[in-house]
Amino acid sequence: MDLFRAGRSAEPTARAALVLEVTGTDDPLTGGLLVALTPAVAKETVRYAAGGYVVIIHPDP
């Protein structure tokens, strides 16, 4: 999956990140993704994003 900050440049915050777990699959409004990120990307991602995030999920090649 690729992770982008909404409204920022077209450069992803994380590219081809591994999804470790999907939570809340019974309700798409409360679900979440547990994603494997490097420490630097994780620090960037946990900062508040006013516009939220855009996630693009794609299958393994």
ZAPA-155856 format. One line per 2 residues: for each residue x, y, z of N, C-alpha, C. Coordinates in steps of 0.2 Angstrom, whole numbers, plus 2048, in hexadecimal, padded with zeros to 3 digits. Layout:
X:Y:Z:X:Y:Z:X:Y:Z  ...
***
This chain:
804:7FA:800:800:800:800:804:806:800  802:80B:7FD:805:812:7FD:801:817:801
805:81B:805:802:820:80A:804:827:808  7FF:82B:807:800:832:805:7FC:836:80A
7FF:83C:80C:7FC:841:810:7F7:845:80B  7F1:845:80C:7EC:848:808:7EE:850:807
7ED:852:801:7EF:859:7FF:7F6:85B:7FE  7FA:856:800:802:858:7FF:804:855:7F8
80A:856:7F7:80D:854:7F0:80B:84D:7EF  80C:84B:7E8:80B:844:7E6:810:83F:7E9
815:841:7EC:81A:83C:7EF:817:839:7F5  817:832:7F5:814:82E:7FB:818:82F:801
815:82F:807:818:82E:80D:81C:827:80E  818:822:80C:81B:81C:80C:818:818:805
81D:815:802:81B:811:7FC:81C:80A:7FD  818:806:7FB:818:7FE:7FB:819:7FC:802
816:7FF:807:816:7FD:80E:812:7F6:80F  814:7F2:813:811:7EC:814:80B:7ED:819
805:7EA:817:800:7EA:81C:800:7E4:820  801:7E5:827:802:7DF:82B:7FB:7DD:82E
7F6:7E1:82F:7F0:7DF:831:7EB:7E4:82F  7E4:7E2:82E:7DF:7E6:82D:7DA:7E5:833
7D8:7EB:836:7D3:7EA:83C:7CD:7ED:83A  7C7:7EB:83E:7C1:7EE:83D:7BE:7ED:836
7BF:7E7:833:7BD:7E5:82C:7B5:7E5:82C  7B2:7E5:831:7AA:7E4:831:7A7:7EB:831
7AB:7F1:832:7A9:7F8:831:7AE:7FC:82E  7AE:7FE:828:7B3:802:825:7B4:809:828
7B0:80B:82C:7B1:812:82F:7B5:811:835  7B6:80B:838:7BA:80B:83E:7C0:806:83D
7C1:804:837:7C6:7FF:835:7CD:803:835  7D2:7FF:835:7D9:802:835:7DE:7FD:831
7E4:800:830:7E9:7FB:82D:7EF:7FC:832  7F2:7F6:833:7F8:7F6:837:7FE:7F5:831
802:7FA:830:807:7FA:82B:80E:7FA:82D  812:7F6:82A:819:7F6:82B:81D:7FC:828
81F:801:82C:823:807:82A:82A:807:82D  82E:80B:82A:835:80C:82D:834:811:832
838:811:837:837:816:83D:837:81E:83A  83A:81F:835:83A:826:833:833:828:82F
831:823:82C:82A:824:828:825:824:82E  825:820:833:820:81F:838:820:826:83C
826:829:83D:826:830:841:822:835:83C  823:835:836:820:83A:831:819:838:831
817:832:831:810:830:830:80B:832:837  80E:831:83C:80A:832:842:809:83A:844
80D:83E:841:80B:845:842:804:847:83F  801:84B:842:7FA:84D:840:7FA:84F:839
7F5:84C:835:7F4:84E:82E:7ED:851:82D  7ED:858:82C:7E7:85C:82C:7E2:859:827
7E4:857:821:7E0:854:81C:7DF:84D:81C  7E2:849:821:7E2:842:821:7E7:83F:81D
7E6:839:81B:7EA:835:817:7E6:832:811  7EA:830:80C:7E7:82C:806:7EB:826:806
7E8:820:806:7EB:81A:806:7E9:816:7FF  7EE:814:7FC:7ED:810:7F6:7EF:809:7F7
7EB:804:7F7:7EC:7FD:7F8:7ED:7FA:7F1  7F2:7F6:7F0:7F3:7F3:7EA:7F6:7EC:7EB
7F4:7E7:7E7:7F6:7E0:7E8:7FE:7DF:7E8  801:7DA:7EB:808:7D8:7E9:809:7D7:7E2
80F:7D9:7E0:810:7D8:7D9:811:7D0:7D7
***
